[in-house]
Amino acid sequence: MKAQEAIEKIQHSLHAAYTFAVDRCSEPADVLALKLHCEGAWTILEHLEHIYLASSFLLLTLEKSVAKALKRAQLRDYSKEVGELDALDEISQPRLFEWHPPQHMIPRNSLSAAEIQEKLQDQEQHLLRLLAKVADGQGNLCKVRMSVRDLGHLNVYQWAYFLTQHAKHHVNYIALILQKSNNLEG
């Protein structure tokens, strides 16, 4: 897959997941408090906060990786072929695998829905700006190890796509919560 094709796929995935998440931040408090009926389940608002917290870390790592890649691109050639992203699609599927987030990514209920909404919008724009910097394939020049599902070393494009698939994972959970809630009401 060429860099521009990968970026377009990442942008599409990012927009879909973040639009859904941002829109959910406007739901009434009783809807944001809904959760699945199982031990340790997060509310919709907690899922939204987790998307923000996890994406903050992922974006910080991505920003450093983009800087390294751009520096390396001044000294060496790079391929415009960036590899495939499809192997990361499974990250978006709820209940496919178990992974416990680090403590700093667990929702603390310290942000309002409006604050989360604003932060998610900022994150979406931040990721788009980072991708624009590596539009030619420079993102191949830096890889970072991803511990989730032992994915190994991901280039900048794969890391960015992982971020979108992680957000989609929680968006899918939110959709499941809403669906189950509607089924109980109907």
Beta strands, then each sheet from edge to edge (+ up, - down):
strand 1: 143-146
strand 2: 152-155
sheet 1: 1+ 2-
end
